[in-house]
Amino acid sequence: MPQDFDVIPGNKAIAHGVRLARVEVVPAYPITPQTTIIEYIADFVANGELDAEYVHTEGEHSCMAVAVGASMAGARTFTATCSQGLAYMHEVVAQATNYRTPIVMAIANRTLGWYWSLGPDYSDIMPEMNLGWLVNFVETNQECLDMTLMNYKIAEDYRVLLPTMISLDGFYLSYSQERVYLPNIEEVDEWLPPYKAPYPVDPTISKAWPSAGIPPQLHTTYRRLHEEIMEDAKKVIAEVDRSFGETFGRSYGGLVEKYRTDDADSVLVTMGSMTTAARRAVDKLRKEGEKIGLLKLRYMRPFPNEELIELAGQVNSIGVLDRAVLHGTGGGMAFQDVKAALYNTDIKVPVMNFVTGLGGEDIPIDDIYVMGKKVVKAAKSGKLEKEVNFVEHPMPGMVPPVSIESESCMHPGSDGCAGCGASIIVRTLLDTLGPNTVVINPPNCSGVNYGGVVKVPWILANFAAGAAYETGVFRALRKKGKADKVYVTSYAGDGGTADIGLQSISGAAERGESIIWLCYDNEAYMNTGIQRSGTTPLFSNTSSTPAGSVWKGKPTRRKNLLMIMAAHRIPYLATASLAYIPDLKRKIKKAAEVTRAGEGMAFLHVHQPCTTGWYFDPEKTVEIGRLAVQSGAFPVVEIDHGNFKISVKPKELKPVKEYLAPQRRFRHVSDEMVEIIQGHINNDWAALLKMEKEGKLDWY
Amino acid sequence: MNMVQDRPVIKGLVLNDIATKGGKYVANWRVYKPEIDLEKCVACGLCISYCPEAAINRRGDKKPEIDYRFCKGCGICAYECPQKAIEMKQEEA
């Protein structure tokens, strides 16, 4: 059957692969530049094009754990992540191996901090390389789709039965459009039958299941067996590549792909999307008469030792391009593997290393041409001029930032959206607390937009650990006698508070750390492009809960953050809104007093209408905030040492429809759905009035 | 006071320095421009609190002044002004 094609980004090609493979369980958590993979899959599920269990997890650690659980129970499972998210998964990534879960996970490569960047290099996948997974790198968007299908066939083969990473360069592939041919699903069904787990965690089918541990005496044996399985996987990879080619007309050469190597004297070794530029550089050098070729590493694990040795025997020099550094070894990631593969052989060929494209910097054809020249020169002379070359470029001139003298703790001229509510809250917070404040910033849009314009230390924290960073800063200051001189506050989003950050906040609250936790709640992951969070309201249309023919927006209600934190009996907590600045200021002052006195945590949950994510006109940011309070959709209350009080109490609540109507995220909501929301609000408001009447919360 | 002075240089350490922080001017992409009618203005300061850009300052007479180098034209100030003293006017092409 002829294949249809579409011009799509790599992330969508992956999602099509997932759809065509009829994946059964998809745990998801957003992170740039992977996020659109899980968004495209959400669209497929929301519109009935893929019948899968879609799990909106609260962090990557859980995301990978859902994947392992689902795969153990016998479902074909997919997930995707990168960078910090992959690092946060690490522990569970290791566990997935010995539970023998043939998960396919897409890694839209992005630099792992330090230093932070959204652009791709392989510092994120490097620490995961040796945990027993198969690790596949792709060059094109077509390969993204094809390898998603092939990797299921390889991973689920009982000779392998191992999880697999498919690594596509962020931005270069994830967001770039290319022509991609889409196989017919009937043909895929025939080629890739449903996954049958040999020992599913399902007592109705199997009374045996994969074990977590073995005695120390067996570890060495089982590690050796794993190496044998990796060797077996090489055969399976070659078989599947052939069979895919026979069925769908495309094959890639298995572990490696060679380009113009037949008569080559020297060879460049590449991986991922840089290969395309490297092909052109090789063409250019060939035109000049240089006999140079290219070897693309398609799988880093299992590592193609045999293919490398064979090629090394034919050439006089090798140049390895590396998008990651193994710090402390002096060189790159693939470089060390290539050298190791050749060492105990008779082949003595100089191997050079080019560390290039770190942090997502482009690797242009001209650069690779120069590398190629050096490799050719080494082939002719038989000598290495320099073993490891860091390909560096001068920083282009940048416009220096504009500093304006003012009493405010914030410079004008941020990168924020026009009409951003978050910046109103940042400024109110910092101008109230003053310059002796340390802000801990779990990743969010405010960190990106306002971290550069505030006049206080603004420390980027890891997503799941904001309150722990705060604890560290606070304890050190307390030890040095500064606890009453410096405020330690977060500026955290709803994801960093209600989802991935909750464990750390709970710990700090229970320990009685005298820190401020401020959550600016825009009710979704705005930094990654409006995915639902634990505080996204019922029926809200987000990019991970799209309203479609099957889905009607987010199916569940938001968490009651205030009550979760009140259960910790912290001395002060409040909700607030940017529409009520004097009330917000008073609450920040109160939080400052309580923490300065060393009484414990102060928790501020501030509602922040988001013009971009909620789809309303930017001049209505404050108006929408006001409507949220006046309709009871976001009640503004405080709990001061257990005493409950409603801060803004309208005589009569406005109908919630007035609040929902101007926001396009609720455009699909029917009258019946509005009634359901109104019912919840009425109940909640009655409960708040009752609590206020009782005054002190019983458990304080 | 530049507290970075007199501190050791650490190889490879990248610093954020409050002294060199700052913002950017808006280019020429603003579509609507707020204009304040100072006759109507009662200097309540609401526009100053609500400006997401911190681009409105108090003048000597307490009345607001918009720093158009930073204003993105969101229109919150005009929408919220209780005196209706701010009008959004389309920028000339």
Interface residues (C-beta under 8 A of the other chain):
Chain A: Y115 V399 P400 P401 V402 S403 I404 S406 S408 M410 H411 P412 G413 S414 D415 G416 A418 G419 C420 G421 S423 I424 R427 T428 G452 V453 V454 K455 V456 P457 W458 L578 I581 T611 D617 P618 E619 K620 T621 V622 E623
Chain B: V14 N16 I18 A19 T20 K21 G22 G23 K24 Y25 V26 S49 Y50 C51 P52 E53 A54 A55 N57 D67 R69 F70 K72 G73 C74 G75 I76 A78 Y79 E80 M88
